[in-house]
Every structure is written in C-alpha cells, then in structure tokens.
Amino acid sequence: MNNTINVSIDCVPAALREFFAEHSTIALAFSGGTDSSYLLYAAKACGANVHAYYVSTPFQPQFELDDAKLLAESLHADMTVLPFDVLTDKVVKSNPKDRCYYCKNQVFGGILKAAKEDGFTEIMDGTNASDDAGDRPGMRALKEMKVLSPLRLSGITKTALREYSRNAGLFTWNKPAYACLATRVPSGISIEASVLKDVEWAEKSLSDLGFRDFRVRVYPDPAAGDTNPDAPWCAKLQLTEDMIPKLMEQRKEICALLKQRFTDVTLDLVARTPSM
C-alpha cells in the first residue's frame, strides 16, 4: 500500500514560505500531532533540509510514535527516534507544578544534542498562534533554549492549521489534542512509570470502545495511607457532555474495565469541554 503524500507549496501560506526561505536547514521536535506534522509537511513543501526528532519517553503513548513514524514515512522525511527516560530526573519525577519546564529542558536538550551531531544548529517546534503564551513553564523553557516556533511567528491558529492540514491530505488534520501522560497525575505526587502504563492502557481501551476527547486522571488511593509507590491508585474519568449517552449505555462495562487496574473509579462530567 502506497501511503505517500504529495507535497505542494500551494498548501503553505506565504509567511511560512518566508520562514523556510530564511531557515532552510533546521531540525524539528516532532510529536506526530497535528501541529508538528503540518510543520514537517510545510518544510518539505518549501524544499527545506529538515530532520524530525521524536523523543520517546514514558510520557508518550505508543500511538503517538506510530503516528509520527507513519507521517514521516508518508512524506519521505528523515526521522530519528530518541529513547529518553525523563523519570531519571528527580525533579521531573517529583512532579512539581513547573514540571513541564524541567521536562522540556531534558527533552529539547536531547534533541539539540542529536541535531548538532547531525549538522543542525537550529530547532523548531509546533507551537501555534492559538497556544497561550502566558507564563507557562514549558514555553519559558523553549524561549530560553532559543527554539523557534514558526507557526506562532506566522500567526497560524489551530483552526487555520487544521484547514491547511486537511487541504494537504494529512491524516492528522483532525487529530484531537493529546497532552502527555504526566498531566494525568496531580502536581506534587511522584510519577510512577507503571501508573502511566495503566493510564495508557485505560485510555486506549476506552478509545477502542469509541470514546473521544476524554481523560483518565489518577491519584493514589487515600485508603492506602502514605506515599508507598506500590500502593494502589484510583481513577477519575473525565468526559465531555456529548459522551454521556455512550457512557450510560456502557457504564457497567467501563467500570469493570477500569477496575482491572484501579481500586476505585469516579466520573467527572463537567471538567472537560469540547474546546479542551
């Protein structure tokens, strides 16, 4: 089966063309999501010498890596997978409120090192103009490391990005936003790789049942007492309103499924909206 995507400069706005004219040799922090996938397409369409780097950590589910590989293959783009255990960093593992700052430093530091060895001195990421700049720890880390964000610099919003991606024929054009698995654990609670695996399994199982735009949040079972890393965990399922009828139809099956990995399951029907 031929999955090749034919790139066309017509699917790239003028502002991005200008960016790649000025940055014709560049590395890409590649996640396989909508933003970085389109950025890889645009770079290829503009004739840039681009190399994609995917950092594989316990924070990313397997489907993200699968999507990244498929997209890169479809574009005949160079891609390197960098295995990296961010949980070896004690600060990241301790999960402070600014965990993302330390994690980004680790991840992008790894990309910068690999890219430099391959002859790339600049690196870009898929931050777009709809992303809240604010004082977000992750954005601060990118600024300090001089990571370029051409989608943001070009004023390309998420809505426009999806339309460009659809016109380009990218299967990622309507891919839901997916925050890393570490966001399922409350700040201040140590992150365990085994728990992230359980979350990944639970979310994949629910996706296989047809659920969309949801999260499985986790927290240590209060009945277990203290901070024993082997203590059981509880789950909170966050759904959007449009998923409630499906939940009602399959509530017994879903509860039984989640209780294979978690001691208690609760529902949060108001914490997620379609825009999230």
BELQUI-V841990 format. One line per field, one symbol per residue. psi: psi as a letter, one per 40 degrees, with the letter a starting at -180 (. if undefined). Layout:
BEGIN
psi: ???
END
This chain:
BEGIN
psi: hhehhhihddehiddddddeddgehiihhheeiddddddddddddeeigihhhhhhieehidddddddddddddefihhhhhhhgeeehddddefidfdddddddddddddddddddeeheiiiiehieehhdafhddddddddefhigddddefhiddddddddddefheedfhiihiiddeehiiehhhhddddddddddddddddeeiigiihiiiihdeecafheeiiiiihhhiideeddddddfddddddddeddidihiiheeehidd.
END
